[in-house]
Amino acid sequence: MTTAIAAPKCLVCDTEFEVQEAWEKGEITECAACGQEHEVVEKSAAGARLDLAPEVEEDWGE
């Protein structure tokens, strides 16, 4: 019996991501359909888990 692993989906538009071999934890990837950035929070041989990427904030030199 083979267990199928679902591809991660965009948390905004529900489009499936194609898991890239080169992805690493903490990497930012963009949804091809809507442009929303996601962060790779977990990567294993079984697949990957994505979360919305943190917003870039201006620190004004502090």
RASUL-V182122 format. One record per helix or strand. SS is the DSSP state (alpha for helix, beta for strand). FROM is the first residue (numbers start at 1). LEN is the number of residues. If there is no record, write none. Layout:
((SS | FROM | LEN) (SS | FROM | LEN))
//
This chain:
((beta | 9 | 1) (beta | 16 | 1) (beta | 28 | 3) (beta | 37 | 8) (beta | 47 | 6))
//
